[in-house]
Amino acid sequence: MRDYETVIKNNLISTLKQSKHPLIIYPAAKAGTTVLNACQRNNINIEAMCDDGALKNKYVAGKPVYCLEDIFLRYPDAEFIITYDNYNTLSAKIENLGNGNNKWHPGLVLLNAKDVDFTQDTANYIINITRCSFERSREVHINYYRNLPEDYVYIPSTGINNTNVCAQKCLNCQQYQPYIINPHHFDYSRQKEIFDQFMNLVDEIYQFELCGGEFFIDPNWPKYVELVRPYIGNKIKLCTITTCGKVELKSKDIETLPHEKFYIKISDYPHIKEQQKKFMKSLREHQVWHYPLINTWFEAVKPKKYNRTPEENQIVFDNCQAKLDPVIHYDLGLHKCLKTTIFREMGFTDFPDIEGPEGDRLDFMKMLREGKSEKEVKIAINTYLHCTKPLALCDYCFSHRYTTPDTKIKRVLPGVQYDPKIHS
């Protein structure tokens, strides 16, 4: 455990032990029981648990579970230990329904290394996704307590793509790979250059993603693994690779994959189940951690300008997951939305090319070439990553998470292949 994590954990334990108010774990589901166990290990008395879902009015690990309204009726001065990664959502409920003085704490920092070790209680090198989820959420809670300087670059999740060539032709590919005009592998030497410079600027990354297209279809994929390997467990806490599991790997290449703080995600495409089983069998034999990734797919809609209002685009941005996973690319630097490069590769250029805090990209390499100091560039990266306003690209995005009369969600089966006789 990192030193500052131990300090944060010990400080919270001391604060909770000294509390004169009833301590409530909220919510009871998922991490709630694990946090309760952590509290009991540290002699922290928990009065009850809170849950607005299926667990309310039940008992969990011997503790009664009440909905939030009932908690305030029984314990007006309740103090909450939040066990959900998005503590802002639950803290807002507490502030709206409580007496205005109810304290709350992001409580996942109480978990120990074993609680979040995805290699625990599992077999065949399939990761324990629940524990892995706890670790991700715990990282969010830890950073609530950290006071990082403006030039300290911490990124929860980022990555690099090696190719936009894919092993499949999925009709509704969520990354639009089949619609790219000239699919190709990215220039490794240029990608390496931007990665090296990026890692010189970044202080910490929780998860770094290696991805395509189909990552393993690029002959240079082992070079990308070797590029990232020295940082795993150092600047990079966890590294992942996403694949469809269709490409057969040679044993000598599988043996180059790291075995600690690393795992492979295999998308669950129904039409290649047998190939995926063979792929996962190879990973098990070489002791590589992995798990099948459950996908939710929507109909792929080609880009166009929607002319939404600023308020509508703000909702699009607020509900977008892509902004949480910025990607580095040799032509664009750092960009919060992968569609920036995808739309260009599709031949669609009818959107503004805006660089900066509210733009689609931040060219930190250009800033360095222009003589900006390392500190100035790091501050610019933080400003860009923490900008809460919509990107110029948002008005061209179909946005499956936000519907208007011209953007209606249509769910589709993952992996259905393009057939010219049917889909042309």
Secondary structure, 3 states (H helix, E strand, C coil): CCHHHHHHHHHHHHHHHHCCCCEEEECCCCHHHHHHHHHHHCCCCCCEEECCCCCCCCEECCEEEECHHHHHHHCCCCEEEECCCCHHHHHHHHHHHCCCCCCEEEHHHHCCCCCCCCCCCCCCCECCHHHHHHHHHHHHHHHHHCCCCCCCCEEEEEEEECECCCCCCECCCCCCHHHCCCCCECCHHHHHHHHHHHHHHCCEEEEEEEECCCHHHCCCHHHHHHHHHHHECCCEEEEEEEECCCCCCCHHHHCCCCCCCEEEEEECCHHHHHHHHHHHHHHHHCCCCEEEECCCEECCCCCCCCCCCHHHHHHHHHCCCHHHCCEEECCCEEECCCHHHHHHHCCCCCCCCCECCCCCEECHHHHHHCCCCHHHHHHHHHHHHCCCCCCHHHHHCCCCCCCECCECCCEECCCCECCHHHHC
